Amino acid sequence: MEEDKLKDIFNKFEPELSPDYLFMNRLRGSLESVEMIKERHQAMKRKSRRAVVIATIAGFIVGMLFSFALPYIGESVKNLAHSYPDMALMKGIAENYLLLGWIVIAALSIYASVNVYDIAFSLMKVRDR
């Protein structure tokens, strides 16, 4: 009995179909939207790659420049440690200044790279408008 009712409901169901030209217009509009999004995504990928290359170069340059200053930093730390001979912390810093210096240089290079990436990407967006 219930099967007959279900069959009857499905047999009576005849949805209205829109004309072919309306369907094609909607489909064409949807495809154009997809293509536009695809083009914008590819443009963003190109901009991002350029910004990454610029940021990498900037980070390398910053790291190289600060690494040239490492001997001067070492001398300054040693002089500072000699002026405070009683402090164990200063003695530890003076003995390990090279490791600490490289950590600081790496942090500054990363900081510079991230900021250069943001600036480069923002400038590329502004230039396109």
C-alpha positions as CSV (number, residue, x, y, z in Angstrom):
1,M,0.0,0.0,0.0
2,E,2.7,2.4,1.0
3,E,4.7,1.5,-2.1
4,D,1.8,2.4,-4.3
5,K,1.6,5.8,-2.6
6,L,5.3,6.4,-3.1
7,K,5.1,5.3,-6.7
8,D,2.1,7.6,-7.2
9,I,3.9,10.5,-5.7
10,F,7.0,10.0,-8.0
11,N,4.8,9.4,-11.0
12,K,3.0,12.7,-10.5
13,F,6.3,14.6,-10.0
14,E,7.0,16.5,-13.2
15,P,9.4,19.4,-12.4
16,E,9.3,22.4,-14.7
17,L,12.3,22.5,-17.0
18,S,13.6,25.8,-18.1
19,P,14.2,26.5,-21.8
20,D,17.6,25.5,-23.2
21,Y,18.7,29.0,-23.8
22,L,18.2,30.0,-20.1
23,F,20.2,26.9,-19.0
24,M,23.0,27.7,-21.5
25,N,23.1,31.3,-20.4
26,R,23.4,30.3,-16.7
27,L,26.0,27.7,-17.6
28,R,28.0,30.2,-19.7
29,G,27.9,32.7,-16.8
30,S,29.1,30.1,-14.4
31,L,32.0,29.1,-16.6
32,E,33.1,32.7,-17.1
33,S,33.1,33.2,-13.3
34,V,35.3,30.1,-12.9
35,E,37.7,31.3,-15.6
36,M,37.9,34.7,-14.0
37,I,38.7,33.1,-10.6
38,K,41.2,30.8,-12.2
39,E,43.0,33.8,-13.9
40,R,43.1,35.7,-10.6
41,H,44.5,32.7,-8.8
42,Q,47.3,32.3,-11.3
43,A,48.1,36.0,-11.1
44,M,48.3,35.7,-7.3
45,K,50.6,32.8,-7.6
46,R,52.9,34.7,-9.9
47,K,52.9,37.7,-7.5
48,S,53.6,35.4,-4.5
49,R,56.5,33.8,-6.3
50,R,58.1,37.1,-7.2
51,A,57.6,38.3,-3.6
52,V,59.2,35.1,-2.3
53,V,62.3,35.6,-4.6
54,I,62.6,39.2,-3.5
55,A,62.3,38.3,0.2
56,T,64.8,35.5,-0.2
57,I,67.4,37.8,-1.7
58,A,66.8,40.5,0.9
59,G,67.1,37.9,3.7
60,F,70.4,36.6,2.3
61,I,71.8,40.2,1.9
62,V,70.8,41.1,5.5
63,G,72.3,37.9,6.8
64,M,75.5,38.4,4.9
65,L,75.9,42.0,6.1
66,F,75.3,41.1,9.7
67,S,77.7,38.2,9.5
68,F,80.4,40.6,8.4
69,A,79.8,42.4,11.7
70,L,80.2,39.3,13.8
71,P,83.9,39.8,14.7
72,Y,83.1,43.3,15.9
73,I,80.2,42.0,18.0
74,G,82.5,39.3,19.5
75,E,85.0,41.9,20.5
76,S,82.3,44.1,22.1
77,V,81.0,41.2,24.0
78,K,84.4,40.2,25.3
79,N,85.2,43.8,26.3
80,L,81.8,43.9,28.1
81,A,82.6,40.6,29.9
82,H,86.0,41.9,31.0
83,S,84.3,44.9,32.5
84,Y,82.1,42.7,34.7
85,P,84.4,39.8,35.7
86,D,82.2,38.7,38.7
87,M,79.1,37.8,36.6
88,A,78.9,34.2,35.5
89,L,76.2,35.2,33.0
90,M,78.6,37.5,31.2
91,K,81.3,34.9,31.2
92,G,78.9,32.4,29.6
93,I,77.8,34.9,27.0
94,A,81.4,35.8,26.2
95,E,82.3,32.1,25.7
96,N,79.3,31.4,23.5
97,Y,79.0,34.7,21.7
98,L,79.4,33.0,18.3
99,L,76.3,30.8,18.7
100,L,74.3,33.7,20.1
101,G,75.5,36.0,17.3
102,W,74.4,33.5,14.7
103,I,71.0,33.1,16.3
104,V,70.5,36.9,16.4
105,I,71.7,37.1,12.7
106,A,69.2,34.4,11.7
107,A,66.4,36.0,13.5
108,L,67.1,39.4,11.9
109,S,67.3,37.8,8.5
110,I,64.0,36.1,8.9
111,Y,62.4,39.3,10.2
112,A,63.7,41.2,7.3
113,S,62.6,38.5,4.8
114,V,59.0,38.4,6.2
115,N,58.7,42.2,6.1
116,V,60.2,42.5,2.6
117,Y,57.7,39.8,1.4
118,D,54.8,41.8,2.9
119,I,56.0,45.0,1.3
120,A,56.7,43.5,-2.1
121,F,53.4,41.7,-2.2
122,S,51.5,44.9,-1.2
123,L,53.4,47.0,-3.8
124,M,52.5,44.4,-6.5
125,K,48.8,44.6,-5.5
126,V,48.9,48.5,-5.6
127,R,50.6,48.5,-9.0
128,D,47.9,46.3,-10.6
129,R,45.1,48.7,-9.5
